[in-house]
Amino acid sequence: MSEIVLEILQYGSEGYLIDFKQQQYPLGKYPKKHEFLKDISAMANHPKDEDKYIIIGAVEKDGVADSFINISELTDQAQYQQYLDTYIEPQINFEYRLINYSGFQLAYFRICDNTDRPYLFKK
């Protein structure tokens, strides 16, 4: 899977399959934590069954990854899954992994195998 992410970082541009974010989505008492729910559900609800990617640590310019920011500590995937499961149904499948690229430690979400659309907010 990391080969696809490396290819996206080199040649990909933002669209319905790809999104670049500079920092990890914060959880806890952060006021904008619902951005995570919005972004993940939007990708999962897109009618294409292809894998979709949100790459963390990539600074976007004109739709492409222009520069990078190290992700020093990865948020646990289980925390993101629990947060999603609290607010969205049915369950959205994803993985969250680290990847090294050009001397930077980045992370990515792969939103995959989501065919039970629509994914709706419970609350």
N, C-alpha and C positions, 0 to 999 in steps of 0.2 A: 504494500500500500504506500510505503514511503516514496517509492519511485514516482508514483502519480503526483504526490505532493511536490516533490522536487521539480517535476516537469511544470506544474502549475506555477511555482515560484519563478521559474525561468521564462515561461512563455504565456502563462494564462492571464486572463483579464477578468475583472468582476462581471458577474452576470447571475443568472438564476442558479448556476451550479457552483459559483465561487464567490466568497466574500473575504475581504482582508480586514483584520482588526489589529490595532496597535497593542492592546493589552487584554489580559484575560478578563472574562466577565466576573465581576465581584459578586459575592453572595453575602449573606448576613444582613446587616442593617443599612447597606448601601442603598440610597434612594433610587438609583437607576438600574437595580438588579433585574428588573423585568425586561430589559433589553435582550437578555439571554433568551427568555421565553419567546419573545417576538421573533427574533432571528431564527431560532431553531424551528419553531412551528411554521414559519413562512417557507423555509426550505423543505421541510417534511411534507407540507401541503402542496408543493409544486407538482403538477401532474406527471412530469417525467420521472421514471423509475430509476434513473441513473443516480450514482452516489453524488452527494453534494458536499462541499468543503468550506469550512470557515477556518482561515489560517490566522493564528494569533502571533503577533510580533512583527507583522508586515505593515509597513507604512505605505499606503496607497497614494499614487499620484497618477491622474488621468486614467484610472481604472486598472493600473498594473502595480505590482509590488516594486516600489522605488528604493526603499531602504528598510532596515530591520532593527528591532529592539530585542535584546535578550529577555527570555522568560526565565527568571531565576528559580522559581519554585512552582511546580505544577499543582494546580488545584486538583483534588481527587475526583475522578470521574463519578464515583458513587455519590458525591455531594451534588453534582450537577444532575444526576439521574433522579435523586430524591426530590430535588427542587422541581424538576420537570413533572414528575409523577404527582406532585401535590397540586399542580395547577392545570395540567393538560391531560386529556384522555383522547383516544387510547394511548398506550405507552409509545414514545418515540424511541427508535433504536439509533444509537450513535456510539462512536468510540472517541476517546480523547487521548492523544499521544504526543510525546515530545519528538522533535526531529531536529537534526543539526543541518544547518545550511550556511555555507560561506563563513564559517567561524561563529555563527550565531545559534543559540538554542531557541528554537521556535516551538510552537505547539499547533495542533490542528484538530478540529472536529470533523469526523467523517459521518455524515447523516446518511444512513443506508437501510435498505430493506424495509421501507415504510410504505406499505400499500394499503393500510387501513384508513385512508383519508375519509373524511376530514379529521384533522387533529384540532380539537376544540378546547377552549379555556373552561375549566370547571367553575372557577370563582371569578 
